[in-house]
Amino acid sequence: DDNPTDNPEDTGLKEVRILNKLNASDIKRNCQAILLNAGMPAEKVEAFVAKFKYDIELAMVSYEIKDPLGNNRILSGVVSYPILHEQEKDKKLHIYSDVHGTIGFNTDAPSQDMCAQQRNFLMHISSHENGYIAVFPDYFGYGTDKDNMHYYEHMRTLASASRGLIDLVPEYAKQKSLQVNTDRLY
């Protein structure tokens, strides 16, 4: 079967490693610097960063999935989420999946460099403040699978790597005592 996503049991959470915990005040300061350096007017920057209220945790997760040849492989990616305040613990978070463009080096994969990528940093901020758990797959050939081939522009492997990471979010969220709304995927 060349579509490994047809059977959700083909995926499963294998390992979780916390990459970083960002506190809200550092997020505000870093975001402010990025936006001011990009030329955004100061009053707009202040209004934008005033909305940030959550600390964020980023974790590298690995999961098992089948490659196009039917072999089991361990892929990785990043799962990040807002650390909700006590009065919001029952808030249901939606899943937001982001994908990266062409990369040439394993060091550019999300699980290897997520905290240093400004675009992804800004995406984390806005997605979490709006109630999302964000996922960023490394894909075949990157992250934990770096010793294998990356299937460049191959629809099924890109989709199955993303789907495998999305499918494990409810299990991961349960471990973190988070509530997930799986009615919609963004």
N, C-alpha and C positions, 0 to 999 in steps of 0.2 A: 504494500500500500504506500503510495507516494504522498499521501496526505496524513501526517502523523497527528493532526489536531482532531480527527474524527472521534477519537476515544480519549476523554479527559483523564482516564486512569493511567494514560501513558506519561502523565506529568506528575511531579510530586516534589515537595519542598525537601531539600537535602541538608542545606546548611545556611545559617544566618550569621553574618559578621557585621557588627555595627561599624560604619565608616566614620560617622560624625554626628554630633548633636550640636545644633546651632541654636543659640538663645535669641529671643526676639530682639533684644537691644543690639546685639551684634548684627543681626539681619538688617535692622533698620539702618545702622551705620554703613554697612557694606553696600546696601542697595542705594542709599543716598549718594555715596561716592561714585558708584557706577553711573547713575542717572545724571548727576551733575557733570561728570566727565564727558558724558555723551551729549551734553548741551541742553538738557531739559531745564526749563526755567525753575528757579528755586522754589517758588510758591507751589508749583505743580508737584515737585519732588516731595515737599513737606506734606501735601495732601495725600499723596500716594503712600508714603511710608507710615503715615499716621494710622493706617488701617491694619498694620501688622500687629498681631497680638499673641501668636503662637510660637513656641519653640518648635524646632523640626528635628526629627531623627531620620538619618539616612542609613540604610543597611544594604550590604551586598548579600544577595541570596543566590543560592545555586539550586537547580532543579533538573530532574531527569526527563529526557524527551527522546524520541526516536528521530534519527536523521533520515534523509531520503532513501537510504539503502536498508532501512529497518534496524540499524544498530542503535543501541542505547548510548546517549551522550549526556554529559552533565554540562548544562549551560548556566550562565550567570547573568545578573542584571541588578539594577538598583530598585529598591522599594523605599519610598519616603512618605512620611505622614506628619500631620501636625500633632503635637502633644497637647491634647485638649485639657482645658481647665476642668476642675472637679465638677462643677455644675453642668458641664457639657458632655460628660462621659457617655451618655446615651445617644449622642448625636450620631446619625448614620452618615458615613463618608462614602462618596461615590468614587469609582475607579477612573483615573485619568491615565491613559497610556501615551507616552511620547516615544518617538523614534529618532534615531540619529541618522544623519546623512553618511555619505561615504567617508570612511576613515582609513588611514593607511597603516596605523601603528596600534598595537594592543594598548599602549599607554593612553590612547585617546578613547578607549571604550568607557562607557559610563561607570562601570564598577571600578575602573582604575583611576578616573580623573573627574568624577562628578563634581566634587567640591570646588574645583578650579575653573570650571567652565562657566563663564558669566551668563551665557544664554540660559543654560540649565539652572543656574542659581536663581535668575529672575523668574523662570517658569515655576520653580519650586515654591517661591514666595507667593505668587498669585494663585497657584492651584491650591495650596494648603489653606490659605486664608478664605477660600471659597468652599472648603469642605471636601477636599479630595485626597485620596491616597494616590500617589503618582508612581508609575512604573516605567523603567527605562531599560529595555533589554540590550544586552551586549551583542547578541546574535551568534550563530555558529561561527567558529573561527576566531573569536575574541573572548576576553575574560578567562574563565576556567577552561574554555575550549580552544585556547590560543595555539595549541600545537596542531590543530586540525585546519582544514581548508575552510575559508569563508566563501559561501556561495554567493558571489557578487550578483546583485540585482535578480535574485531568484525568489520569485513571489512566494512559493510554498514554504521555503525555509525561513524567510523573513516573517511571514505570517505565523508559522508554527512556533518560532522562538517568542514572538510577542504573545501569542495565545497561551503558551505554556506559563509564562510569567503572570499573565492576567489570571489564569485559572488557580494559581496558588495564593492569590491575595486573600480570599476568605480564610484559609487555614492560617496564614501569617497574621492576619488581623485578630483572629481568635487568640493566638498566642500572646498578642499585645493588648488584649482586652478592649479591642476596638470593634465598633459596630460598622458593618458594610452594607450599603444599598447596592445590590447587584441588578436592579431593574434597568439601569442605564450604564453605558460605558462611554467615556469621552476620550 
